[in-house]
Amino acid sequence: MRRESLVLLSLAAACGGGSKSAVDAAPKLPACDYIEAGDTTNDTTAENTSLTIGDKTRDICGSINTGHYNATTQAVDVDTYQVTVDASSADLLVDFFGGPGVETLSEFSVLIFDTQTPNPTLINGGLFDHTKSDHGVFISTLPAGTYNIVVTGKAPADLSASFDYKVRVNIDDRTKRCALPVAMMGKTAPAPDYMESHDTASNTGNDVYSVNFATNPQFGSIASSSPEPTNLTIDAGKGFHIAGSAAAVTNTDQYQDRDTYKITSGAKSNELAVRLDWTGGAADLDYVLFADGTMTSIGASTTPGTSGEEFINIAVQPSTSYDLWIGATKASTGLPAAYDIEVCGDQVSTDVSQM
């Protein structure tokens, strides 16, 4: 059983750290387009924000409030906001942030549901772990319609104080964001900043991790292999291109060839956009970003399909080393398949002010 690239599977995790990353000089977010007004009822009845999302950036602000703790679900507060997509479809990049106090939660999530009753369908969403990043992020494409954005804070007990949060819904313009041209898109591929070179003749030299989403634990280490030393630092506003090849290899997990590349986030980069494209046969490639030297997944894209692409944004810590793992699924045929990875850095403000 494969895991879908619904960002819930591994979102907003990075290595180590406290409740906030020091990302200096980031521009502050604009004033809120909508501020929570119905906290006593919006756990079950969505607040109508009258906002259209997808036409421009929108900011929804609210608070994780104390006083209505649910011991069964461990929900401290649940806030629901109704929004509309008017266009035929909207590609969205959703960032969300918590103010001081978010570190007291065991889980902080933002989920998007349709509004069908009585059983709404989860479209996409993300989790934010304050110990591993300073915000959460996910990408979602929504057709025209009405949707509920559900913000949930959970903890083993009610909090001692409330705190503010902000959900920022951006237009996801991939032609401007991490858009280095690659051959798979019918364009001329740039010279790679790094080319795979340590996989050895057996195609096992840079495996590093075994991956099986159907088992617990999902990840294991592979001896006698090490990540490719790219020496790439992914600075904010910069993009880098890595090229490699996935071969037909017999393994015991869910993947054939597995390639791993060591990269480092820049001093101001707290978010990475990762795009994976490939050519050749009926290959299906996935990727996982690991905290350097650990079995901790920071983010993953595992959409089934042989046409490419895999593309998500991942919240990270600045100035931190990560392992970017690429795998060809067992179902892949026609290997080897050439692939291109684009990794772009961004500096995202985590300001949650409501005015």
N, C-alpha and C positions, 0 to 999 in steps of 0.2 A: 504494500500500500504506500503510495507516494503522498507527500504533503503538498498541498497547493501553495501558490505564492501569495495567498491571503496573508497580509503582513503580520497577522496575529501569530504566525508560527514562530517568529523569532525577533519580533521587532524591538527597536529602541534598546538594545543592549550593547554595552561596550565594556572595556576592562577597567576594573578597579575604581577608586575615586570616592569623592564625597558627593554631596547633594547638588553641587553646581560646578560647571567647568568655568575656568577663567578665560572667557572669550572677550578680549577687550576691544573697545571702540566700535562695536557693532551698532548700526543705526537702530534707534528705537522703533518699535512697531507703532502704527498710527492708532488714533483713538478707535474705540470699539464701534462697530456698526450695529451691534445689538448687545444689550446688557440684561442678564437674567432678571426676570421680574416675578416669577411664580414658583419660588422654591418649595412651597408647601404642597404643590400639586403636580409639578413637572416630572415627578418620578414615573407617573403613569399617563399623564396628559401632556402632550408636547406643547411647548410655547410656540405660538405662531410668530416667527421673527419677521415675516414679510420680506425676507431677503431672497434675492436670486443669486445663486452661486454659479460660477463658471464664466460669467461675463467680466468679472474683475475680482481682485482680492477682497475678501470679507473677513472681518474679525468678530468672533462671538466671545463674550466675556461672561464669566460667572464665578461662583464660589462653591467649594466643597464645604458645606455647612454641617455643623454639629447639631445634635438634638433629635435626629430621627434614624438612629442606628438600627440595622436589621441583623440580628445575631445569626439568623439562619444562613443568609447569603454573605455576611460580613460586609455588607454595603454601608458605608458611612453616609453617602449621598449619591443619588442618581438624578441627573438633570437631562431633560430631553428638549431638543429644539427642532422645529420644522422649517425646512428650507425648500426652495424650488429650483429646478433646472429647466429653463425655458427653451434653450437651444436643443437641436436634435441629439446632441450628446456633449458632455463636458469632461475633459481630462483634468483631474484635480490633484494637487499636491497639498496634503493636509499636515500642518505642523501644529503641535499643541504643547503648552508650557504650564508649569505650576509655580506659584510663588513660594516664599518661605513657608514651610509646613508640609509641602508635598513629600518631603523625606519621611514623614510619619506614616505614609500609606504603604501597604504591602502590594497594592496594585492600583494603577491609574490608567484608565483606558478611554479611548474615543472610538465609537463604532458607528457605522452608517447602516441604517435599515430602510427598506421600502416601507410604505404605509398600509400594506394590505392587512386586513383583519380576518380572523383573530390572530393569525400567526405571521407576523412580519418576517421577511427574509433578510438575513445579514448579508450586506453587500461587501463590505470591507471594514478594516479598522486597524488599530495599533495599540500597543502597550508601551508604557513609559516606566522604566526602572531607574530611579534617581541615582542608584549606586553605579550605574554603567553609562549614563549619558545625561545631558542637561535638558532634553526634550524628547518628544516622540514624533514620528513622521510616518506617513504612508501615502501611497498613490492609489487613486481609484478613478475609473471611467464610468460616468453615470449617464444613461439616456435621459431624455426629457421626462420630467415627472416630479413628484413630491417625495421628500425623504425626511427621515428623522435622524438627527445627530444626537447620540446618547453618550453623555460623559459620566463616568462612574469612578468613584474612589472607594477602595476597600481597605480594611484594616482588621486586626484581631479584636479591637474594641473601638468604641467611639473616640474621636480625637478630643484633645483638650482645647483646641481653638480651630476656627475656620481659616481657610486660605483661598486666595483668588487663583483663577486659571484663565487662559486664553486659548481658543481654538482658531487657527488661522487657515482659511481655505484659499489657496492660491490657484491661479491658472497654471496648469502644467504644460508649458510650451517647450516640448522636447527639441524643437529646432534651434532653440537658444540655450538650452541647458544640457550640458554634457553631450554636445552634438558634433563630435569629431567625425568626419566622413569615414565610412568603412566600405569595403568592397561589397559586402552583402547588401548594401542599400543602393547598388548600382552606381557608386561613386568611386573616385580614386582614393584608395586607402593611404593615409599618411605613413611615413616611415615610423615604425614603432619606437617608443621610448625604451621598451625592453622586449627582447625576444626570448622565448623559452629556450633554455640551453643546458639544463641539468637533469633531464629526465632519464638519461642513460638508454642503452640499447633495448633494455627490457621494459621501458616506459613505466618504471616504478621508482625512479630516483627522487621525484618531488611529490610523492603521494601525501605523506604526512598524516592525513586523517582518513579513516574509514567512516562511511555515512550510511545509515540504515534507519529511515524514519519510522519503520514498523517495529523497532525494538526499543528497549529501555535498558541502558542508555542508547541514545541515537548515534553517538560519536565515539570513536576510538582512535588511538594513536597507532601509527605504523612505524616500526623500527627500521633503521637503515635507510631513512629517507629524510630530506630536509627541504624547506621552502626555497624557491628561487630568490636569490638576493638582488632584487630589482634596484635597491638604493633610491627608490622614488619617494619623495615627500609630496603629498597631495595638498598643496596650498589652496586657500580660499580663492575662488575665481580662476583656478587653473585646472586643466585637464591633461591626462596622460593616457597613452595608448600602449597596451600590452598585447603581443601576438603569440599564439601557441597552436598546438595541434593535439586533438584527442584521438587516441589509437584504440584498437580492439584489444582488450586485455581481460583475462579471466580472473575475477575476484569473487570473494564470498559475500560482499555486501550488495547494495543496490546499484553499484556503479562499476563501469569498466575502467577506462583510463581516468586517473585523478591527478590533477596538477595544482600546485600551491605556490603562491607568490607573496612574498613579504613586502608590505607597503607601510608607510607612516603618514598619519594625518598631519597637516601643517599646524603651526602655532595658533592660527585663528580658525581652523576648519573644525566645525562641530557637526557637519553633515556631509556625507559622501553620496553622490549619485553613481551607480554602477550599472553599466550597460554591457551585456554579453551578446554578441552576434556570431553566427557560424555559417559555413557552407559545407557541402559534401554529404551525399547519401541521405538517409533518413535518420539523421542524428538528432538526439534530444539532450541538450546540455543544461546543466543547472549550476548555481554557485551558492556558496556559503561564505560569509565573512566571520572569521574566528578571532577572538581575543588572542593575542600572540602567546603561543605556548600553552594554551588551555583548551578544554573541550567546550568552551562557552561560545555559542553561536550569537553573533551580534545582529545578523540579518541574513536572509536567504531569499532566493527567487527560484522556484521549482515548478513553474507553469508547464504542464505537459504540452508537447508539440514539437514539430520538426522544422518549423519555418523561422525560428527565432522570433523575437528577441526576448531576453530576460532583462528587465530594467526596473529597479526600485531605488528609493533613497533610504539611507541608513543613518541614524543618529549615532555619532561617535564622540569620543573625547579628543580634544586637540592634543597634538604632540604625542601621539600614542601609536605603537606598532601593532599591526594586524596581519593576519594571514588570509589571503583571498584564495579560496579553494574552488576549482572548477572540476566538474565530474560529468562523464558521458553515461547516461542511464543504461541499464542492462538491455532495454528495448531498442537502443540505438543500433542501426545497421549502416553499412556502407562506410564504416570508419576506415582510415583516418578522416577526420574533419578538421579543417583549419578554422580557428576562431580568433576573434578580436575582442578585447576587453577595453572599455573606456571607463576611467575613474576620474571623477571631477569633484573638487572640493567646494564647499560653500560655508559662509559665516552667517548663521541664522540668529537673529536677536531673540532672546528669551524674555523680553520685557512683558509683564502681565498687567501693566497699569490699565485702569478702566476709563480713564479720562483723557 
